[in-house]
Amino acid sequence: MTCGHCEMAVREEVGQIAGVERIDVSAQTGRLVVTSSGPVDDAAVLAAVDEAGYAAVRV
């Protein structure tokens, strides 16, 4: 990710996952933090980031 457009693309994809309440994504740091109302499948988040055109790893 290199810009605000990149951040928006990730937010839009991850935001479609059921239960996601907040998405903090930073192109500057390369970090994504997802806050949810309940359990969210890590694989679903990784797939959403991939769908946005980026690669992610769980840390």
N, CA, C and O atoms as a DFTB+ gen file, in Angstrom:
236 C
 N C O
     1  1       0.846      -1.169       0.000
     2  2       0.000       0.000       0.000
     3  2       0.890       1.231       0.000
     4  3       1.923       1.288       0.667
     5  1       0.454       2.201      -0.765
     6  2       1.263       3.409      -0.855
     7  2       0.484       4.706      -0.663
     8  3       1.084       5.778      -0.595
     9  1      -0.854       4.624      -0.575
    10  2      -1.615       5.879      -0.531
    11  2      -2.995       5.676       0.106
    12  3      -3.369       4.569       0.494
    13  1      -3.732       6.783       0.199
    14  2      -5.076       6.748       0.755
    15  2      -6.024       5.889      -0.062
    16  3      -6.924       5.257       0.492
    17  1      -5.832       5.859      -1.369
    18  2      -6.684       5.014      -2.218
    19  2      -6.485       3.543      -1.860
    20  3      -7.443       2.772      -1.829
    21  1      -5.257       3.164      -1.594
    22  2      -4.959       1.789      -1.181
    23  2      -5.685       1.462       0.131
    24  3      -6.301       0.406       0.271
    25  1      -5.596       2.388       1.081
    26  2      -6.269       2.198       2.366
    27  2      -7.773       2.030       2.163
    28  3      -8.391       1.163       2.780
    29  1      -8.359       2.853       1.303
    30  2      -9.792       2.787       1.047
    31  2     -10.183       1.447       0.423
    32  3     -11.218       0.880       0.771
    33  1      -9.369       0.948      -0.486
    34  2      -9.669      -0.334      -1.124
    35  2      -9.698      -1.454      -0.091
    36  3     -10.579      -2.314      -0.130
    37  1      -8.743      -1.448       0.827
    38  2      -8.707      -2.468       1.881
    39  2      -9.912      -2.303       2.804
    40  3     -10.563      -3.289       3.148
    41  1     -10.217      -1.067       3.211
    42  2     -11.376      -0.822       4.080
    43  2     -12.664      -1.335       3.455
    44  3     -13.479      -1.962       4.130
    45  1     -12.847      -1.071       2.173
    46  2     -14.080      -1.493       1.500
    47  2     -14.227      -3.012       1.500
    48  3     -15.317      -3.526       1.755
    49  1     -13.156      -3.729       1.218
    50  2     -13.230      -5.200       1.178
    51  2     -13.416      -5.795       2.573
    52  3     -14.277      -6.651       2.774
    53  1     -12.619      -5.347       3.524
    54  2     -12.702      -5.883       4.887
    55  2     -14.033      -5.494       5.525
    56  3     -14.585      -6.253       6.321
    57  1     -14.543      -4.330       5.184
    58  2     -15.809      -3.857       5.733
    59  2     -17.009      -4.703       5.348
    60  3     -18.068      -4.584       5.963
    61  1     -16.864      -5.548       4.347
    62  2     -17.957      -6.419       3.929
    63  2     -18.071      -7.686       4.788
    64  3     -19.029      -8.446       4.650
    65  1     -17.106      -7.908       5.663
    66  2     -17.121      -9.094       6.516
    67  2     -18.100      -8.866       7.668
    68  3     -18.044      -7.840       8.344
    69  1     -18.981      -9.815       7.882
    70  2     -19.979      -9.720       8.946
    71  2     -19.302      -9.561      10.307
    72  3     -18.357     -10.278      10.637
    73  1     -19.805      -8.610      11.086
    74  2     -19.316      -8.402      12.440
    75  2     -18.226      -7.352      12.560
    76  3     -17.925      -6.901      13.666
    77  1     -17.629      -6.953      11.445
    78  2     -16.566      -5.951      11.497
    79  2     -17.177      -4.598      11.849
    80  3     -18.107      -4.132      11.191
    81  1     -16.639      -3.978      12.893
    82  2     -17.149      -2.691      13.359
    83  2     -16.212      -1.532      13.066
    84  3     -16.659      -0.408      12.842
    85  1     -14.921      -1.802      13.069
    86  2     -13.947      -0.728      12.856
    87  2     -12.746      -1.295      12.101
    88  3     -12.311      -2.422      12.336
    89  1     -12.229      -0.477      11.189
    90  2     -11.072      -0.869      10.391
    91  2     -10.064       0.266      10.445
    92  3     -10.346       1.373       9.987
    93  1      -8.910      -0.002      10.993
    94  2      -7.819       0.965      11.007
    95  2      -6.736       0.433      10.085
    96  3      -6.148      -0.615      10.353
    97  1      -6.470       1.147       9.003
    98  2      -5.472       0.712       8.039
    99  2      -4.560       1.887       7.719
   100  3      -5.023       3.015       7.550
   101  1      -3.272       1.619       7.638
   102  2      -2.298       2.677       7.382
   103  2      -1.327       2.244       6.298
   104  3      -0.613       1.252       6.447
   105  1      -1.309       2.997       5.204
   106  2      -0.339       2.734       4.147
   107  2       1.070       3.036       4.651
   108  3       2.035       2.388       4.248
   109  1       1.176       4.016       5.528
   110  2       2.478       4.419       6.048
   111  2       3.144       3.297       6.850
   112  3       4.336       3.036       6.689
   113  1       2.363       2.634       7.718
   114  2       2.935       1.576       8.556
   115  2       2.731       0.186       7.965
   116  3       3.413      -0.765       8.347
   117  1       1.781       0.075       7.024
   118  2       1.476      -1.224       6.439
   119  2       0.656      -2.110       7.360
   120  3       0.629      -3.329       7.194
   121  1      -0.012      -1.501       8.331
   122  2      -0.776      -2.285       9.319
   123  2      -2.276      -2.132       9.130
   124  3      -2.777      -1.082       8.726
   125  1      -2.969      -3.213       9.437
   126  2      -4.420      -3.264       9.422
   127  2      -4.870      -3.811      10.766
   128  3      -4.409      -4.871      11.190
   129  1      -5.767      -3.098      11.442
   130  2      -6.338      -3.563      12.701
   131  2      -7.850      -3.596      12.517
   132  3      -8.466      -2.602      12.132
   133  1      -8.435      -4.757      12.800
   134  2      -9.872      -4.944      12.642
   135  2     -10.498      -5.134      14.021
   136  3     -10.045      -5.971      14.802
   137  1     -11.529      -4.364      14.315
   138  2     -12.292      -4.508      15.555
   139  2     -13.663      -5.051      15.171
   140  3     -14.295      -4.562      14.235
   141  1     -14.119      -6.072      15.906
   142  2     -15.390      -6.706      15.549
   143  2     -16.257      -6.921      16.779
   144  3     -15.793      -6.865      17.918
   145  1     -17.526      -7.169      16.508
   146  2     -18.481      -7.418      17.589
   147  2     -18.427      -8.857      18.077
   148  3     -19.046      -9.193      19.087
   149  1     -17.711      -9.689      17.388
   150  2     -17.567     -11.097      17.749
   151  2     -16.417     -11.688      16.966
   152  3     -15.677     -10.960      16.303
   153  1     -16.257     -12.992      17.034
   154  2     -15.167     -13.625      16.305
   155  2     -15.280     -13.388      14.794
   156  3     -16.361     -13.471      14.212
   157  1     -14.138     -13.093      14.187
   158  2     -14.042     -12.945      12.736
   159  2     -12.953     -13.895      12.266
   160  3     -11.863     -13.933      12.838
   161  1     -13.241     -14.641      11.251
   162  2     -12.295     -15.612      10.714
   163  2     -11.098     -14.896      10.098
   164  3     -11.257     -14.070       9.199
   165  1      -9.898     -15.216      10.587
   166  2      -8.680     -14.608      10.053
   167  2      -8.565     -14.826       8.550
   168  3      -8.132     -13.935       7.819
   169  1      -8.950     -16.003       8.096
   170  2      -8.858     -16.319       6.670
   171  2      -9.739     -15.389       5.844
   172  3      -9.388     -15.040       4.717
   173  1     -10.877     -14.988       6.395
   174  2     -11.767     -14.074       5.684
   175  2     -11.127     -12.697       5.544
   176  3     -11.257     -12.048       4.506
   177  1     -10.437     -12.256       6.593
   178  2      -9.759     -10.959       6.535
   179  2      -8.616     -11.023       5.522
   180  3      -8.462     -10.120       4.700
   181  1      -7.830     -12.073       5.580
   182  2      -6.723     -12.226       4.630
   183  2      -7.237     -12.281       3.196
   184  3      -6.634     -11.695       2.297
   185  1      -8.344     -12.982       2.980
   186  2      -8.928     -13.076       1.640
   187  2      -9.440     -11.725       1.171
   188  3      -9.316     -11.400      -0.010
   189  1     -10.013     -10.929       2.068
   190  2     -10.518      -9.604       1.708
   191  2      -9.368      -8.683       1.310
   192  3      -9.481      -7.926       0.346
   193  1      -8.270      -8.746       2.045
   194  2      -7.096      -7.937       1.706
   195  2      -6.555      -8.372       0.344
   196  3      -6.178      -7.534      -0.475
   197  1      -6.521      -9.667       0.110
   198  2      -6.084     -10.193      -1.181
   199  2      -6.996      -9.705      -2.306
   200  3      -6.521      -9.342      -3.382
   201  1      -8.288      -9.698      -2.058
   202  2      -9.262      -9.246      -3.049
   203  2      -9.047      -7.763      -3.384
   204  3      -9.298      -7.329      -4.508
   205  1      -8.582      -7.000      -2.398
   206  2      -8.286      -5.584      -2.627
   207  2      -6.989      -5.403      -3.419
   208  3      -6.679      -4.302      -3.874
   209  1      -6.242      -6.488      -3.578
   210  2      -5.020      -6.422      -4.383
   211  2      -3.737      -6.375      -3.596
   212  3      -2.689      -6.006      -4.125
   213  1      -3.814      -6.749      -2.327
   214  2      -2.636      -6.678      -1.468
   215  2      -2.429      -8.015      -0.758
   216  3      -3.322      -8.861      -0.726
   217  1      -1.241      -8.187      -0.193
   218  2      -0.934      -9.390       0.559
   219  2      -0.915      -9.039       2.048
   220  3      -0.506      -7.941       2.424
   221  1      -1.352      -9.958       2.881
   222  2      -1.365      -9.725       4.319
   223  2      -0.902     -10.976       5.045
   224  3      -1.065     -12.094       4.555
   225  1      -0.328     -10.771       6.208
   226  2       0.044     -11.865       7.095
   227  2      -0.478     -11.535       8.480
   228  3      -0.520     -10.374       8.887
   229  1      -0.874     -12.568       9.190
   230  2      -1.377     -12.363      10.557
   231  2      -0.189     -12.220      11.487
   232  3       0.761     -12.999      11.414
   233  1      -0.241     -11.220      12.367
   234  2       0.841     -11.045      13.345
   235  2       0.286     -11.048      14.742
   236  3       1.039     -10.913      15.706
